[in-house]
Amino acid sequence: MSHQSKIDMDVKCNPMKLSIEDNDGADEPTLLTTADDEGMDSHASPESDFGPHGDKHTSIASAEVTSTSAPGNLLDLGNDDDYVWYFAIGAMLNPISMRNRKLFPLRSRAAVLMNHRINFFGSIGVAEAVPALGEHFHGVLHRVDRATMAKLDSIERDYIRRIATARCYDGNDIECVVYARAHHGDGCSDVGSPETRDAKRRRWGLLCGKQPRAPSPPVSTSEDKPPQQRYLDIMIMGCRHFGVAQEYIDFLETHESQPRAAPHEFRNYGNPAKDAPTLTLEEVNKGTGRDDQPLFLTFRSRVLKCTLDRNSKPFKEFVEVHSQVGHIGEMYVSKVAYDPKYGVPEGPADFTKEHCAYLEDLLIGYFEFSGLPDAWTPVAWFKQSYRTESTIAPSA
């Protein structure tokens, strides 16, 4: 690859350009297993092709994307019926977030998504890849199998898969998939000729044999706001872990954000009625949402009941989630809404009162973002023990 001595990349979302020196001796990234907290620092990780502080990311320069190699020549590294390269842009940049969702890529490597820009949308500022000819931004390519893509489909259920091109830091282009909102299209329009695009649709079924899903309603109709600081911290830690360019990390670190709420600002569902019963574990476990049973979730010593129409799609989705994770709301939310500030407790007794209150605030924010602000209401008490105290009736 000596003819690929330098690749200049422009990240339009931050007016900077990255000069990447070629490295013929770069090793392939190794297997990503269950990363721990100690691995989430600025030291080089085994999953990264490059050094921790941008060893190969040497300068900030001008505005064009140039390459001495033909940019249309894709490096096909096995986007077949069994494996695909998935381009992560938000929480999935972070190996702890991946592990919490039981997602374990075969390989991971830093790269740049071509002809797209990053955007943050909705009331909580989640990341999305928006098609934009000539623009680019950094992220992480994860090599995943069909089963992992099915899990990702479930997680990213308000999005569709887009076919895209990612440029690795060694200059090679890799065909990949990225999730985008439905109104951006299926992603085949910017990859090859019409015949090639049709072949890709047949070969991948829009990747891993799955046909395109019907476009979902917009994730949120609320005013777009900057990302939450928690979300940016997750992205930044993941970028550091996988050796993403320091310039992009700088962009995220200086991006406008919604600061974490102070404890006195945390929202909550309030308390059940004063004469509400205290349910036993057996009674709570019956609240599965199946066979005419209510759907229960416990949170901060209260039992929350789902108020949605039992025949609605969200109710059925919550029933399925409940069957997988159980009734303890703190455990579930701490994994899907991981926050580096608090970590991921192993059990209910490992939570602090502040962490639990913080997670309840996040849960409320999520359902507001999803257009379901009244999905849960407190109906009973449930005794739960936490790290600092055991309470039955927390103050509202």
C-alpha positions as a printed NumPy array, in Angstrom:
array([[  0.   ,   0.   ,   0.   ],
       [  2.965,   2.325,  -0.48 ],
       [  1.03 ,   4.229,  -3.127],
       [ -1.437,   5.194,  -0.372],
       [  0.998,   7.41 ,   1.473],
       [ -1.584,   9.874,   2.701],
       [ -5.363,  10.216,   2.847],
       [ -6.854,  13.577,   3.671],
       [-10.29 ,  13.49 ,   5.204],
       [-12.604,  16.391,   5.824],
       [-15.12 ,  16.243,   8.65 ],
       [-17.675,  18.808,   7.621],
       [-19.503,  18.715,  10.923],
       [-16.35 ,  20.23 ,  12.412],
       [-14.273,  22.326,   9.976],
       [-11.112,  20.276,  10.147],
       [ -9.151,  17.87 ,   8.03 ],
       [ -7.319,  14.753,   9.088],
       [ -4.042,  13.664,   7.518],
       [ -3.448,   9.949,   8.009],
       [ -0.05 ,   8.39 ,   7.335],
       [ -0.063,   4.931,   5.82 ],
       [  0.935,   1.967,   7.98 ],
       [  1.708,  -1.205,   6.094],
       [  2.327,  -3.066,   9.323],
       [ -0.988,  -2.346,  11.019],
       [ -2.402,  -5.485,  12.602],
       [ -5.966,  -6.554,  12.171],
       [ -8.1  ,  -5.783,  15.244],
       [ -8.701,  -8.703,  17.554],
       [-11.8  , -10.228,  19.067],
       [-13.929,  -7.878,  21.15 ],
       [-15.078,  -9.649,  24.276],
       [-16.58 ,  -8.162,  27.426],
       [-14.654,  -4.962,  28.03 ],
       [-14.478,  -3.756,  31.593],
       [-14.281,  -0.297,  33.104],
       [-10.495,  -0.43 ,  33.281],
       [-10.415,  -0.834,  29.522],
       [-12.347,   2.369,  29.003],
       [ -9.48 ,   4.801,  29.267],
       [ -6.977,   6.483,  27.011],
       [ -4.709,   3.442,  26.691],
       [ -4.554,   1.59 ,  23.408],
       [ -7.105,  -1.192,  23.164],
       [ -6.692,  -4.535,  21.393],
       [ -9.812,  -3.781,  19.344],
       [ -8.303,  -0.655,  17.797],
       [ -6.121,  -0.534,  14.688],
       [ -4.471,   2.668,  15.88 ],
       [ -2.887,   4.253,  18.922],
       [ -4.672,   5.872,  21.841],
       [ -3.876,   9.521,  21.286],
       [ -4.197,   9.674,  17.523],
       [ -0.655,   8.52 ,  16.745],
       [ -1.551,   8.365,  13.083],
       [ -3.843,  11.383,  13.202],
       [ -1.242,  14.017,  12.743],
       [ -2.58 ,  17.285,  11.412],
       [ -5.521,  19.59 ,  10.818],
       [ -5.617,  20.938,   7.273],
       [ -7.981,  22.006,   4.477],
       [-11.348,  21.056,   3.052],
       [-11.238,  18.458,   0.276],
       [-11.321,  14.665,   0.541],
       [ -8.538,  13.227,  -1.572],
       [ -6.98 ,   9.802,  -1.939],
       [ -4.269,   8.46 ,  -4.188],
       [ -6.286,   5.233,  -4.352],
       [ -9.469,   5.033,  -6.365],
       [-12.215,   5.835,  -3.811],
       [-14.72 ,   3.742,  -5.731],
       [-12.745,   0.531,  -5.149],
       [-14.392,  -1.088,  -2.152],
       [-12.486,  -3.516,   0.011],
       [-14.92 ,  -6.416,   0.35 ],
       [-14.117,  -8.057,   3.676],
       [-16.97 , -10.514,   3.774],
       [-20.272,  -8.632,   3.597],
       [-21.911, -11.955,   2.828],
       [-24.934, -13.781,   4.153],
       [-23.325, -14.347,   7.547],
       [-21.393, -11.193,   8.449],
       [-21.589,  -7.471,   7.836],
       [-19.716,  -4.341,   8.878],
       [-22.01 ,  -2.174,  10.996],
       [-21.029,   1.499,  11.451],
       [-21.696,   2.716,  15.004],
       [-22.214,   6.431,  15.622],
       [-23.804,   6.849,  19.068],
       [-23.969,   4.674,  22.179],
       [-22.772,   1.651,  20.201],
       [-19.368,   3.304,  19.925],
       [-18.896,   2.224,  23.531],
       [-18.029,  -1.438,  24.3  ],
       [-19.777,  -1.26 ,  27.684],
       [-23.   ,  -0.179,  25.98 ],
       [-22.555,  -3.065,  23.544],
       [-21.909,  -5.556,  26.333],
       [-24.947,  -4.347,  28.285],
       [-27.073,  -5.279,  25.28 ],
       [-25.263,  -8.613,  24.844],
       [-23.727,  -7.503,  21.549],
       [-20.243,  -8.856,  20.905],
       [-18.663,  -7.875,  17.562],
       [-16.08 , -10.16 ,  16.009],
       [-13.868,  -7.162,  15.181],
       [-14.008,  -3.398,  15.588],
       [-12.019,  -0.607,  13.979],
       [-12.129,   3.173,  13.73 ],
       [-13.259,   4.595,  10.384],
       [-14.927,   7.533,   8.642],
       [-18.432,   7.303,   7.191],
       [-18.353,   8.811,   3.716],
       [-21.058,  11.031,   2.199],
       [-22.884,  11.449,   5.509],
       [-22.946,  13.989,   8.309],
       [-23.766,  13.464,  11.945],
       [-26.857,  15.128,  13.379],
       [-28.416,  15.138,  16.841],
       [-32.196,  15.262,  16.947],
       [-35.183,  15.066,  19.255],
       [-35.648,  16.267,  22.803],
       [-32.707,  14.225,  24.095],
       [-30.408,  14.763,  21.116],
       [-29.751,  11.274,  19.766],
       [-27.257,  10.79 ,  16.932],
       [-28.215,   9.987,  13.38 ],
       [-26.346,   9.636,  10.099],
       [-27.772,  11.96 ,   7.459],
       [-26.873,  11.46 ,   3.767],
       [-24.766,  14.421,   2.634],
       [-22.656,  14.194,  -0.488],
       [-19.03 ,  15.116,   0.197],
       [-19.36 ,  15.185,   3.983],
       [-17.938,  12.73 ,   6.501],
       [-17.645,  11.938,  10.186],
       [-15.867,   9.408,  12.365],
       [-17.159,   6.345,  14.137],
       [-16.436,   2.653,  14.669],
       [-16.988,  -0.277,  12.332],
       [-18.148,  -3.436,  14.099],
       [-18.067,  -6.744,  12.253],
       [-21.201,  -8.603,  13.329],
       [-23.165, -11.701,  12.4  ],
       [-26.772, -12.147,  11.402],
       [-27.999, -12.742,  14.958],
       [-26.355,  -9.528,  16.154],
       [-27.946,  -7.576,  13.32 ],
       [-31.338,  -8.954,  14.388],
       [-30.691,  -7.678,  17.931],
       [-29.674,  -4.31 ,  16.539],
       [-32.877,  -4.186,  14.488],
       [-34.828,  -4.643,  17.7  ],
       [-32.849,  -1.93 ,  19.477],
       [-32.976,   0.476,  16.52 ],
       [-36.605,  -0.317,  15.709],
       [-37.463,   3.262,  14.712],
       [-34.77 ,   3.246,  12.024],
       [-33.982,   1.387,   8.814],
       [-30.667,   0.078,   7.526],
       [-28.747,   2.181,   5.015],
       [-25.966,   0.856,   2.851],
       [-22.949,   3.169,   3.031],
       [-19.201,   3.324,   2.559],
       [-16.722,   3.685,   5.401],
       [-13.101,   4.643,   4.849],
       [-10.696,   2.974,   7.247],
       [ -7.666,   4.789,   8.591],
       [ -5.428,   2.694,   6.292],
       [ -7.234,   4.142,   3.26 ],
       [ -9.365,   1.123,   2.364],
       [-13.084,   1.582,   1.727],
       [-15.499,  -0.92 ,   3.263],
       [-19.14 ,  -1.417,   2.393],
       [-21.169,  -1.199,   5.584],
       [-24.602,  -0.582,   7.058],
       [-25.668,   2.339,   9.216],
       [-29.062,   2.988,  10.804],
       [-30.982,   6.076,   9.687],
       [-34.486,   7.441,   9.897],
       [-36.803,   6.139,   7.195],
       [-37.268,   9.454,   5.396],
       [-33.59 ,   9.308,   4.373],
       [-34.258,   6.283,   2.134],
       [-32.762,   2.797,   2.075],
       [-29.224,   3.93 ,   1.327],
       [-28.699,   2.172,  -1.992],
       [-28.873,   5.399,  -3.965],
       [-25.278,   6.402,  -3.274],
       [-23.584,   3.04 ,  -3.823],
       [-22.703,   1.991,  -7.376],
       [-24.791,   1.707, -10.52 ],
       [-28.518,   0.85 , -10.525],
       [-27.642,  -2.746, -11.466],
       [-25.157,  -2.933,  -8.6  ],
       [-27.682,  -1.475,  -6.174],
       [-30.313,  -4.035,  -7.231],
       [-27.791,  -6.825,  -6.782],
       [-26.976,  -5.586,  -3.318],
       [-30.636,  -5.523,  -2.387],
       [-30.994,  -9.112,  -3.518],
       [-27.711, -10.271,  -1.967],
       [-28.157,  -8.584,   1.383],
       [-31.943,  -8.26 ,   1.549],
       [-30.74 ,  -4.93 ,   2.894],
       [-28.079,  -6.906,   4.745],
       [-28.039, -10.338,   6.311],
       [-31.054, -11.592,   4.349],
       [-33.614,  -9.232,   5.872],
       [-36.005,  -7.323,   3.633],
       [-36.544,  -3.585,   4.209],
       [-38.972,  -2.877,   7.007],
       [-41.93 ,  -0.584,   6.504],
       [-40.949,   2.961,   7.446],
       [-41.785,   3.706,  11.063],
       [-43.313,   6.933,  12.292],
       [-40.763,   9.592,  13.2  ],
       [-38.992,   8.822,  16.474],
       [-39.87 ,  12.223,  17.86 ],
       [-41.838,  15.236,  16.764],
       [-40.367,  17.45 ,  19.468],
       [-37.939,  20.275,  18.894],
       [-34.397,  19.126,  18.216],
       [-32.024,  19.733,  21.106],
       [-28.308,  19.14 ,  21.685],
       [-27.214,  15.709,  22.944],
       [-27.224,  14.994,  26.64 ],
       [-23.833,  15.165,  28.344],
       [-24.27 ,  11.54 ,  29.409],
       [-24.658,  10.524,  25.762],
       [-21.608,  12.494,  24.656],
       [-19.531,  10.978,  27.469],
       [-20.493,   7.495,  26.258],
       [-19.484,   8.385,  22.702],
       [-16.211,   9.99 ,  23.788],
       [-15.175,   7.019,  25.937],
       [-15.953,   4.644,  23.088],
       [-13.973,   6.747,  20.607],
       [-10.976,   6.743,  22.92 ],
       [-11.263,   3.013,  23.443],
       [-11.21 ,   2.239,  19.734],
       [ -8.609,   4.823,  18.706],
       [-10.866,   7.23 ,  16.827],
       [ -9.129,  10.406,  15.643],
       [ -8.411,  12.888,  18.431],
       [ -9.824,  15.672,  16.275],
       [-13.233,  14.004,  16.346],
       [-12.999,  13.451,  20.085],
       [-12.223,  17.159,  20.431],
       [-15.317,  17.899,  18.35 ],
       [-17.487,  15.821,  20.695],
       [-15.893,  17.26 ,  23.835],
       [-16.643,  20.809,  22.736],
       [-20.097,  20.093,  21.285],
       [-23.058,  21.892,  22.821],
       [-24.835,  19.587,  25.252],
       [-27.656,  19.274,  27.735],
       [-25.964,  19.053,  31.141],
       [-26.921,  16.348,  33.59 ],
       [-29.761,  17.443,  35.813],
       [-28.91 ,  18.16 ,  39.436],
       [-30.499,  15.738,  41.946],
       [-33.071,  18.315,  43.008],
       [-34.167,  18.592,  39.356],
       [-34.864,  14.88 ,  38.842],
       [-38.404,  14.129,  37.707],
       [-40.332,  11.213,  39.166],
       [-43.622,   9.399,  38.814],
       [-44.773,  10.414,  42.263],
       [-46.099,   8.072,  44.922],
       [-49.108,   5.777,  44.87 ],
       [-52.122,   6.593,  46.988],
       [-51.562,   6.623,  50.739],
       [-53.746,   3.562,  51.178],
       [-52.027,   1.678,  48.333],
       [-50.969,  -1.882,  49.219],
       [-47.42 ,  -3.174,  49.506],
       [-47.084,  -6.038,  47.036],
       [-45.074,  -9.177,  47.65 ],
       [-42.493, -10.448,  45.186],
       [-44.929, -13.176,  44.137],
       [-47.596, -10.585,  43.369],
       [-45.179,  -8.393,  41.441],
       [-43.932, -11.364,  39.404],
       [-47.478, -12.01 ,  38.216],
       [-47.5  ,  -8.619,  36.489],
       [-46.109,  -9.895,  33.201],
       [-48.708,  -8.311,  30.932],
       [-49.765, -11.753,  29.683],
       [-53.01 , -13.674,  30.166],
       [-54.968, -10.588,  31.217],
       [-52.422,  -9.793,  33.928],
       [-51.256,  -6.165,  34.373],
       [-47.726,  -5.209,  33.388],
       [-45.668,  -4.146,  36.416],
       [-42.297,  -2.478,  36.782],
       [-40.715,  -1.734,  40.168],
       [-38.797,   1.484,  40.625],
       [-37.556,   3.108,  43.82 ],
       [-39.763,   0.971,  46.078],
       [-42.902,   1.566,  44.038],
       [-44.823,  -0.623,  41.632],
       [-45.495,   1.107,  38.319],
       [-48.312,  -0.185,  36.123],
       [-48.301,   0.197,  32.344],
       [-51.38 ,   2.189,  31.288],
       [-51.155,   1.646,  27.533],
       [-53.746,  -0.191,  25.454],
       [-52.963,  -3.891,  25.774],
       [-53.385,  -4.322,  22.024],
       [-50.99 ,  -1.51 ,  21.148],
       [-47.556,  -2.195,  19.691],
       [-45.686,  -0.395,  22.535],
       [-47.49 ,  -2.475,  25.179],
       [-46.584,  -5.708,  23.403],
       [-42.972,  -4.549,  23.083],
       [-42.818,  -3.768,  26.81 ],
       [-44.221,  -7.228,  27.575],
       [-41.429,  -8.784,  25.525],
       [-38.771,  -6.665,  27.252],
       [-40.234,  -7.588,  30.647],
       [-39.974, -11.282,  29.77 ],
       [-36.251, -10.806,  29.148],
       [-35.187,  -8.467,  31.958],
       [-37.792,  -8.85 ,  34.71 ],
       [-39.52 ,  -6.249,  36.851],
       [-36.605,  -4.301,  38.378],
       [-36.633,  -1.03 ,  36.462],
       [-33.312,   0.226,  37.795],
       [-31.442,  -2.801,  36.457],
       [-32.912,  -2.444,  32.986],
       [-32.52 ,   1.316,  32.622],
       [-28.952,   1.303,  33.979],
       [-27.958,  -1.035,  31.155],
       [-29.79 ,   0.521,  28.218],
       [-29.059,   4.055,  29.465],
       [-25.551,   3.445,  30.775],
       [-23.912,   6.497,  32.338],
       [-20.134,   6.528,  32.945],
       [-20.733,   8.7  ,  36.011],
       [-22.567,   5.886,  37.838],
       [-21.359,   2.744,  36.092],
       [-23.397,  -0.459,  35.801],
       [-24.334,  -1.975,  39.189],
       [-24.488,  -5.762,  39.271],
       [-27.603,  -5.986,  41.44 ],
       [-30.291,  -3.89 ,  43.185],
       [-28.245,  -3.636,  46.387],
       [-25.439,  -1.908,  44.439],
       [-27.529,   1.155,  43.539],
       [-27.383,   4.404,  45.453],
       [-30.477,   6.505,  46.078],
       [-29.179,   9.236,  43.771],
       [-28.487,   6.784,  40.959],
       [-32.008,   5.352,  41.209],
       [-33.572,   8.807,  41.155],
       [-31.375,   9.689,  38.176],
       [-32.513,   6.565,  36.301],
       [-36.171,   7.371,  36.946],
       [-35.619,  10.817,  35.474],
       [-34.017,   9.207,  32.409],
       [-36.932,   6.784,  32.054],
       [-39.441,   9.626,  32.122],
       [-37.402,  11.525,  29.555],
       [-37.249,   8.511,  27.268],
       [-41.001,   7.981,  27.277],
       [-41.596,  11.676,  26.675],
       [-39.183,  11.465,  23.736],
       [-41.122,   8.461,  22.419],
       [-44.452,  10.258,  22.701],
       [-45.628,   8.103,  25.634],
       [-45.408,  10.423,  28.66 ],
       [-48.241,   8.68 ,  30.548],
       [-47.199,   5.084,  29.929],
       [-46.637,   4.272,  33.626],
       [-48.378,   5.182,  36.865],
       [-47.575,   4.206,  40.501],
       [-50.152,   1.826,  41.988],
       [-48.472,   0.1  ,  44.944],
       [-45.373,  -0.15 ,  47.152],
       [-42.644,  -2.744,  46.947],
       [-39.856,  -3.118,  49.455],
       [-36.447,  -2.814,  47.823],
       [-33.028,  -2.625,  49.45 ],
       [-30.313,  -0.399,  48.038],
       [-26.744,   0.357,  48.913],
       [-27.414,   3.163,  51.382],
       [-30.894,   2.493,  52.694],
       [-33.997,   0.325,  52.589],
       [-37.146,   2.354,  52.081],
       [-40.784,   1.651,  51.362],
       [-42.09 ,   5.124,  50.663],
       [-39.564,   7.54 ,  49.107],
       [-40.555,  11.172,  49.   ],
       [-41.928,  12.458,  45.737]])
